[in-house]
Structure formats: structure tokens, C-alpha cells
Amino acid sequence: MSLDPYLPPDQRRLLSRFWESASGFWRGRSAWRAWFLVAVMVITVFLQLWAQYRLNFWNRDFFNAIGRKDGTELWRQAMLFVPIAAASISLVIFSVWARMTTQREWREWLSSHLYGFWLGGGRYRRLRFMLGEHQTPEYRIAEDAKVATDVPVDLVVGLLSSVLNAITFIGVLWSVGGSFVVPFFGQRVSIPGYLVLAVVAYSALVTAAMMFIGRHLMRVLAESKRAEADLRAIGAHLRESGEGSAPPDARTDGRQVIGPALAKVIAQWRGLCGQLMRMTLVSQTNLLLTPVIALLLCMPKYLVGLMSLGEVVQAAAAFTIVQGAFNWITDSYARLAEWRSSANRVASLLLALDMVDTLDRSATEIRSTLKAEVNHLAPDYTDGPSL
């Protein structure tokens, strides 16, 4: 065994090792079911986009009818809203089923794989002699594997939906908003697609603010999970010591051992709480400002009669949808950090179990080599002059 100090694996190696095992769900005998669920989720995202697109134009027609005070059209639009809303609600409910079914199936497969790898060949007994971060493997399999399979499904579905929404409703903004003429040094300058330019600039500003404020989130989450794991490991050790047949060491006070670990958990929790509070400030401010900014951008054209009331509402809704799509990174930043932390912990366990197999193979090879050498040298000890 090498006597070199343990060097923690880098991020690339951890993620590579995690996906090496986790991606087996999409390649095994039940891969057809996994890909079927993927197809269902993708189709559902497209249908939800259609429903949202149809609602956007319903908003325009409904508020145009209000502006004209057209009671007949208002009644017709109210009746039309019922099937559109029913379809939208049904698709949202169905998407929850498809997403959670995929998460459950993937978690079941990965957890079974991890339990089999951990318990097979007696690795769980030899794991404690390995270097690396592999404390509380049972928690890593039960909790971290859950997060590591739940979050990617949510993020990928959210990303696909955001991309499709951005592409679709940028077209709506461009066509409804048109160009905007502003005076500039005595000249009249036309800005084409001014609502699209505005939503891109505003989204970039919000994303930059969130990335700057949340730049330490991944490190804080990783340290918080590590502190929680250490606390559980110490508690488990104290319980096993108390339940063991050996007499307890009178010089050891369990409270003195577990107290610093608990204090570290609370300190890390405070740091995480402060980080999330700062990020919530940005996200909630953005949530409140986005529709207001959209309406203010449309008001100059509405007041001079270049946009109808329905078009104002339609453009404001499209602006909010596009900004939400561009805001996928900021909305998902905390969950992405949580996933990386959990995936790293699962990967650390897998790497430690890999080391158990590597050392077993090395020991087997050494024994085989020594046995061959002994068998080869044995005749030299038995052959000799007869007495």
C-alpha cells in the first residue's frame, strides 16, 4: 500500500466517477423504461409550451375586449378560457407524475447499485481502513443518492422548458413590441425589438448579481453536509460504544466529544442561512420588479395609441416568461450547488470502494506471485545429494 498522504480527488474526477455509475440506469436491461419516461417528459414540456402560448394570446384578446367594452366577446373569451385552463392544469399534474416517476426509478436503481457495491464482497467491513471521505456510507446512499437523482431531472426539464419558452416568447415580444423611437441629439432613432433588448439586458444584470452573491454557495453547502456527516458519525460511534460488550472508558465524556461537532454544524448552518438570505433578496426583488418593468416599457406606446390594452398585457406576460427563462441559472443555482455536493459525496464513497477492490487485487497478485516463486524455488530445497 502506498504511504503517500491522501489527496482529495478534484471536481472532474468526482463527477466522472458519479456519472460512470449513475448513467447505468440509462444503459441497463430496463433502459427502455427510462427512455420512455424521458420521451413522456419531453412531449409534456412541448404541450405545456403550447398551452402557455395559447394563454398568452387569450390574454391579448380578453383585454382587448375589455378595452372595447365588448360584452359578447368577453363572454366568448371566458368560455374559451375553460378548456385552455383545464388542459394547462392537466399537463402540469401529468408532468409532476412523469418527473417524479423518473426520479423514483433512477433513485431505486442507483441505490440498489450502491448497496450491492458496498455490501458485496465484504467491502463494508474493510471500508473503514481506506483513506478518503467515506464516513456514514449508509446516509450517503439513503440521502445523497436521493438528491443526486432528484435534482438533475428537475434541472434538465426546467432547462428544456426555459429554452423553448425563450425562443417562443422572444418572437412574441419582437412582433408585439415592435420598434421604439427615441430622440437622440435632435435626431429620432428607432430601436428595433426594444422589448427583447430590454429583457436580455435586465436578465443579464439579474444573473450577474445572483452569481456574484452566490459565488460561495457550493463551498458552504459542501462544508455544511460534511459537518452534518461528522456529527452523525460521532453519534453512531458513541452509540456503538455504549452498546458494546467492552466497558466504557471512564476518561471519555461523550458530551465533550459531540459538543464541538454540534457547534460546527450550527456555525455552518448560520453561514448557509446568510448565503440563502442574500440570494433570496435578489430573487424576490426580481420577482416583484419584472412585471412592473414590462408594463412601464409598454406604457409610452400605449399612451400614444400604438399598442392596445390587450397587447400591453400580452407583451408584459411574454416579457415575464422570457425573463424567467433567462433566469433559469439564478433560479437553479442553489439546487445545482446542492446536487454537486451530494454527487461528490456519492462519488467519494464509490472511489473508496474502488480502492478496496484495487487493494484486494493487489494483495491477490502479490500472493499469487509469492506462491509461484515458492513453487519455483521449492525443488532447489528438496533436490540434493542423497545421503
C-alpha positions as CSV (number, residue, x, y, z in Angstrom):
1,M,0.0,0.0,0.0
2,S,1.3,3.5,-0.8
3,L,2.4,5.6,2.1
4,D,1.7,8.9,0.3
5,P,-0.7,11.2,2.1
6,Y,-4.3,11.1,0.9
7,L,-5.0,13.7,-1.8
8,P,-8.7,14.5,-2.3
9,P,-9.9,13.9,-5.9
10,D,-10.6,17.0,-8.0
11,Q,-14.1,18.0,-9.1
12,R,-13.7,16.5,-12.5
13,R,-12.8,13.1,-11.2
14,L,-15.7,13.1,-8.7
15,L,-18.3,14.0,-11.3
16,S,-16.8,11.5,-13.7
17,R,-17.0,8.7,-11.2
18,F,-20.6,9.6,-10.2
19,W,-21.8,9.6,-13.8
20,E,-20.0,6.4,-14.5
21,S,-22.2,4.6,-12.1
22,A,-25.4,6.7,-12.2
23,S,-25.7,6.6,-16.0
24,G,-26.0,2.8,-15.9
25,F,-29.7,3.4,-15.3
26,W,-30.0,4.5,-19.0
27,R,-27.9,1.6,-20.3
28,G,-29.2,-1.5,-18.4
29,R,-31.9,-4.0,-19.1
30,S,-34.6,-1.6,-18.0
31,A,-33.2,1.3,-20.1
32,W,-36.3,1.2,-22.4
33,R,-38.4,2.3,-19.4
34,A,-36.0,5.1,-18.6
35,W,-36.0,6.4,-22.2
36,F,-39.8,6.1,-22.4
37,L,-40.1,8.3,-19.3
38,V,-37.7,10.8,-20.9
39,A,-39.9,10.9,-24.0
40,V,-43.0,11.4,-22.0
41,M,-41.4,14.4,-20.1
42,V,-40.2,16.0,-23.4
43,I,-43.6,15.7,-25.0
44,T,-45.3,17.1,-21.9
45,V,-42.9,20.1,-22.0
46,F,-43.9,20.8,-25.6
47,L,-47.6,20.5,-24.8
48,Q,-47.2,22.9,-21.8
49,L,-45.5,25.4,-24.1
50,W,-48.5,25.2,-26.4
51,A,-50.9,25.8,-23.5
52,Q,-48.8,28.8,-22.3
53,Y,-48.6,30.2,-25.8
54,R,-52.3,29.9,-26.3
55,L,-53.0,31.6,-22.9
56,N,-50.7,34.5,-23.9
57,F,-52.8,35.2,-26.9
58,W,-56.0,34.7,-24.9
59,N,-54.8,37.5,-22.6
60,R,-54.5,39.8,-25.6
61,D,-58.0,39.0,-26.9
62,F,-59.6,39.2,-23.5
63,F,-58.2,42.6,-22.5
64,N,-58.8,44.0,-26.0
65,A,-62.5,43.0,-25.4
66,I,-62.3,44.9,-22.1
67,G,-60.9,47.9,-23.8
68,R,-63.7,47.9,-26.4
69,K,-66.3,47.1,-23.7
70,D,-67.5,44.2,-25.9
71,G,-69.6,42.0,-23.7
72,T,-70.2,39.4,-26.3
73,E,-66.5,38.9,-27.0
74,L,-65.8,38.9,-23.3
75,W,-68.3,36.0,-22.8
76,R,-66.8,34.1,-25.7
77,Q,-63.3,34.5,-24.3
78,A,-64.4,33.4,-20.9
79,M,-65.8,30.2,-22.3
80,L,-62.7,29.7,-24.3
81,F,-60.6,30.0,-21.2
82,V,-62.1,26.9,-19.6
83,P,-60.7,24.3,-21.9
84,I,-57.3,26.0,-22.2
85,A,-57.0,26.3,-18.4
86,A,-58.2,22.7,-17.9
87,A,-55.5,21.5,-20.4
88,S,-52.8,23.6,-18.7
89,I,-53.7,22.2,-15.3
90,S,-53.9,18.6,-16.5
91,L,-50.5,18.9,-18.2
92,V,-48.9,20.3,-15.0
93,I,-50.3,17.5,-13.0
94,F,-49.1,14.9,-15.5
95,S,-45.7,16.5,-15.7
96,V,-45.4,16.0,-11.9
97,W,-46.1,12.3,-12.3
98,A,-43.7,11.8,-15.1
99,R,-40.9,13.7,-13.4
100,M,-41.3,12.1,-10.0
101,T,-41.7,8.6,-11.6
102,T,-38.3,9.1,-13.4
103,Q,-36.7,10.3,-10.2
104,R,-38.1,7.3,-8.2
105,E,-37.0,4.8,-10.8
106,W,-33.5,6.3,-11.1
107,R,-33.1,6.5,-7.3
108,E,-34.2,2.9,-6.9
109,W,-31.7,1.7,-9.5
110,L,-28.7,3.8,-8.1
111,S,-29.5,2.9,-4.5
112,S,-29.6,-0.8,-5.4
113,H,-26.3,-0.4,-7.2
114,L,-24.7,1.4,-4.3
115,Y,-25.9,-1.1,-1.7
116,G,-24.8,-4.0,-3.8
117,F,-21.3,-2.5,-4.3
118,W,-21.0,-1.5,-0.6
119,L,-22.2,-4.8,0.9
120,G,-20.8,-7.2,-1.8
121,G,-17.6,-9.0,-1.1
122,G,-17.4,-7.7,2.5
123,R,-16.4,-4.2,1.3
124,Y,-18.4,-2.6,4.1
125,R,-16.1,-4.3,6.7
126,R,-12.8,-3.2,5.0
127,L,-14.0,0.3,4.0
128,R,-13.0,1.9,7.4
129,F,-9.4,1.1,6.7
130,M,-9.4,3.1,3.4
131,L,-8.2,6.7,3.0
132,G,-10.7,9.2,1.8
133,E,-14.1,10.8,2.6
134,H,-16.5,7.9,3.1
135,Q,-17.9,8.4,6.5
136,T,-21.6,7.3,7.1
137,P,-22.0,5.4,3.8
138,E,-25.5,4.4,4.7
139,Y,-26.5,8.1,4.9
140,R,-24.8,8.8,1.5
141,I,-26.8,6.0,-0.1
142,A,-30.1,6.9,1.6
143,E,-30.0,10.7,1.3
144,D,-27.3,11.9,-1.0
145,A,-28.2,9.4,-3.7
146,K,-31.8,10.7,-3.5
147,V,-30.7,14.3,-4.0
148,A,-28.2,13.3,-6.7
149,T,-31.0,11.7,-8.8
150,D,-33.9,14.1,-8.0
151,V,-32.2,17.4,-8.8
152,P,-30.8,16.5,-12.3
153,V,-34.3,15.6,-13.6
154,D,-35.7,18.8,-12.3
155,L,-32.9,20.9,-13.7
156,V,-32.9,19.3,-17.2
157,V,-36.7,19.5,-17.5
158,G,-36.5,23.1,-16.3
159,L,-33.7,23.9,-18.8
160,L,-35.6,22.4,-21.7
161,S,-38.7,24.4,-20.8
162,S,-36.7,27.6,-20.4
163,V,-35.0,27.3,-23.8
164,L,-38.3,26.6,-25.5
165,N,-40.1,29.4,-23.7
166,A,-37.3,31.9,-24.5
167,I,-37.3,31.0,-28.2
168,T,-41.1,31.1,-28.5
169,F,-41.9,34.3,-26.5
170,I,-38.9,36.3,-27.8
171,G,-40.8,36.0,-31.1
172,V,-44.0,37.3,-29.4
173,L,-42.1,40.2,-27.8
174,W,-40.5,41.1,-31.1
175,S,-43.8,41.1,-33.1
176,V,-45.9,42.8,-30.4
177,G,-43.4,45.3,-29.1
178,G,-42.0,46.3,-32.5
179,S,-39.6,49.2,-32.5
180,F,-39.3,52.2,-30.3
181,V,-38.4,55.6,-31.4
182,V,-36.3,57.8,-29.1
183,P,-34.9,61.4,-29.6
184,F,-31.1,61.5,-29.7
185,F,-29.2,64.7,-30.2
186,G,-32.0,66.2,-32.3
187,Q,-32.5,63.0,-34.3
188,R,-35.1,60.3,-34.0
189,V,-33.5,56.9,-33.5
190,S,-35.5,53.7,-34.0
191,I,-34.7,50.7,-31.7
192,P,-36.0,47.5,-33.3
193,G,-37.2,44.8,-30.9
194,Y,-36.7,47.1,-27.9
195,L,-38.6,44.8,-25.5
196,V,-36.3,41.9,-26.5
197,L,-33.2,44.0,-25.9
198,A,-34.6,45.2,-22.6
199,V,-35.3,41.7,-21.3
200,V,-31.9,40.4,-22.3
201,A,-30.1,43.3,-20.6
202,Y,-32.3,43.0,-17.5
203,S,-31.8,39.2,-17.3
204,A,-28.0,39.6,-17.7
205,L,-28.0,42.1,-14.8
206,V,-30.0,39.8,-12.5
207,T,-27.9,36.7,-13.4
208,A,-24.7,38.6,-12.7
209,A,-26.0,39.8,-9.4
210,M,-27.1,36.3,-8.3
211,M,-23.8,34.7,-9.5
212,F,-21.8,37.3,-7.6
213,I,-23.8,36.9,-4.4
214,G,-24.0,33.1,-4.6
215,R,-20.4,32.5,-5.6
216,H,-19.6,30.8,-2.3
217,L,-22.8,28.7,-2.1
218,M,-21.3,25.4,-3.3
219,R,-18.5,25.6,-0.8
220,V,-20.8,26.5,2.0
221,L,-23.2,23.6,1.2
222,A,-20.3,21.1,0.9
223,E,-19.0,22.2,4.3
224,S,-22.4,22.0,5.9
225,K,-23.0,18.5,4.6
226,R,-19.6,17.4,5.8
227,A,-20.3,18.8,9.3
228,E,-23.6,17.0,9.4
229,A,-21.9,13.8,8.4
230,D,-19.3,14.2,11.1
231,L,-21.9,14.7,13.7
232,R,-23.8,11.6,12.6
233,A,-20.6,9.6,12.6
234,I,-19.6,10.7,16.1
235,G,-23.1,9.9,17.4
236,A,-23.1,6.5,15.8
237,H,-19.7,5.8,17.3
238,L,-20.8,6.8,20.8
239,R,-24.0,4.6,20.5
240,E,-22.0,1.6,19.3
241,S,-19.5,2.1,22.2
242,G,-22.4,2.3,24.7
243,E,-24.0,-0.9,23.3
244,G,-20.7,-2.8,23.0
245,S,-19.6,-5.5,25.4
246,A,-16.4,-3.7,26.3
247,P,-16.6,-1.5,29.4
248,P,-16.8,2.2,28.6
249,D,-13.7,4.4,29.0
250,A,-14.4,6.4,32.1
251,R,-12.0,9.1,30.9
252,T,-14.1,9.8,27.8
253,D,-17.1,12.1,28.2
254,G,-19.5,11.8,25.2
255,R,-20.7,15.4,25.6
256,Q,-17.2,16.7,25.2
257,V,-16.7,14.7,22.0
258,I,-20.1,15.6,20.4
259,G,-20.2,19.2,21.6
260,P,-17.7,20.6,19.2
261,A,-19.2,18.7,16.3
262,L,-22.6,20.1,17.1
263,A,-21.2,23.6,17.4
264,K,-19.6,23.2,13.9
265,V,-22.9,22.1,12.4
266,I,-24.7,25.2,13.9
267,A,-21.9,27.5,12.6
268,Q,-22.2,26.1,9.1
269,W,-26.0,26.4,9.3
270,R,-25.6,30.1,10.1
271,G,-23.3,30.6,7.1
272,L,-25.7,28.8,4.8
273,C,-28.7,30.7,6.2
274,G,-26.9,34.1,5.5
275,Q,-26.0,32.9,2.0
276,L,-29.5,31.9,1.1
277,M,-31.0,35.1,2.6
278,R,-28.8,37.2,0.3
279,M,-29.8,35.2,-2.7
280,T,-33.5,35.4,-1.7
281,L,-33.1,39.2,-1.7
282,V,-32.1,39.1,-5.3
283,S,-34.7,36.6,-6.5
284,Q,-37.7,38.1,-4.7
285,T,-36.7,41.6,-5.8
286,N,-36.6,40.3,-9.4
287,L,-39.9,38.6,-9.0
288,L,-41.6,41.8,-7.9
289,L,-39.9,44.1,-10.4
290,T,-40.1,42.1,-13.6
291,P,-43.9,42.6,-14.4
292,V,-43.7,46.3,-13.3
293,I,-40.7,46.9,-15.6
294,A,-42.5,45.2,-18.5
295,L,-45.6,47.4,-18.1
296,L,-43.5,50.6,-17.8
297,L,-41.7,49.7,-21.0
298,C,-45.0,49.3,-22.8
299,M,-46.7,52.4,-21.4
300,P,-45.2,55.0,-23.8
301,K,-46.6,53.2,-26.9
302,Y,-49.9,52.5,-25.2
303,L,-50.4,56.2,-24.2
304,V,-49.9,57.3,-27.8
305,G,-52.2,54.6,-29.2
306,L,-49.5,52.4,-30.8
307,M,-50.4,49.4,-28.5
308,S,-53.8,48.2,-27.4
309,L,-54.5,47.3,-23.8
310,G,-54.5,43.6,-24.8
311,E,-51.1,43.9,-26.5
312,V,-49.7,45.6,-23.4
313,V,-50.9,42.7,-21.2
314,Q,-49.7,40.2,-23.8
315,A,-46.2,41.8,-24.0
316,A,-45.9,42.1,-20.2
317,A,-46.7,38.4,-19.8
318,A,-44.3,37.4,-22.6
319,F,-41.6,39.7,-21.0
320,T,-42.1,37.9,-17.7
321,I,-41.9,34.5,-19.3
322,V,-38.7,35.3,-21.2
323,Q,-37.1,36.8,-18.2
324,G,-38.0,33.7,-16.2
325,A,-36.5,31.5,-18.9
326,F,-33.2,33.5,-18.9
327,N,-33.3,33.4,-15.1
328,W,-33.0,29.6,-15.1
329,I,-29.4,29.8,-13.9
330,T,-30.2,32.0,-11.0
331,D,-33.3,30.1,-10.0
332,S,-31.4,26.8,-10.2
333,Y,-28.1,27.9,-8.7
334,A,-28.9,26.8,-5.2
335,R,-30.2,23.4,-6.4
336,L,-27.2,22.9,-8.6
337,A,-24.9,23.5,-5.7
338,E,-26.9,21.0,-3.6
339,W,-26.6,18.4,-6.4
340,R,-22.9,18.9,-6.8
341,S,-22.4,18.5,-3.0
342,S,-24.5,15.3,-2.9
343,A,-23.0,13.8,-6.1
344,N,-19.5,14.5,-4.8
345,R,-20.3,12.6,-1.6
346,V,-21.6,9.6,-3.5
347,A,-18.6,9.7,-5.8
348,S,-16.2,9.8,-2.7
349,L,-17.9,6.7,-1.4
350,L,-17.6,5.0,-4.8
351,L,-13.9,5.9,-5.1
352,A,-13.2,4.5,-1.6
353,L,-15.0,1.2,-2.5
354,D,-12.9,1.2,-5.7
355,M,-9.8,1.4,-3.6
356,V,-11.0,-1.7,-1.6
357,D,-11.1,-3.7,-4.8
358,T,-7.8,-2.3,-6.0
359,L,-6.1,-3.3,-2.8
360,D,-7.8,-6.7,-2.9
361,R,-6.5,-7.3,-6.4
362,S,-3.0,-6.1,-5.4
363,A,-3.0,-8.5,-2.5
364,T,-4.2,-11.4,-4.6
365,E,-1.5,-10.6,-7.2
366,I,1.2,-10.5,-4.5
367,R,0.1,-13.8,-3.0
368,S,0.0,-15.4,-6.5
369,T,3.5,-14.1,-7.3
370,L,4.9,-15.3,-4.0
371,K,3.2,-18.7,-4.3
372,A,4.7,-19.1,-7.8
373,E,8.1,-18.1,-6.6
374,V,7.9,-20.5,-3.7
375,N,6.8,-23.3,-6.0
376,H,9.6,-22.4,-8.4
377,L,12.3,-22.4,-5.7
378,A,10.9,-25.5,-3.8
379,P,12.9,-28.1,-5.9
380,D,16.1,-26.3,-5.1
381,Y,15.5,-27.1,-1.4
382,T,14.5,-30.7,-2.0
383,D,17.0,-31.7,-4.7
384,G,20.4,-32.5,-3.3
385,P,22.9,-35.3,-2.9
386,S,21.4,-38.4,-1.4
387,L,22.8,-39.5,1.9
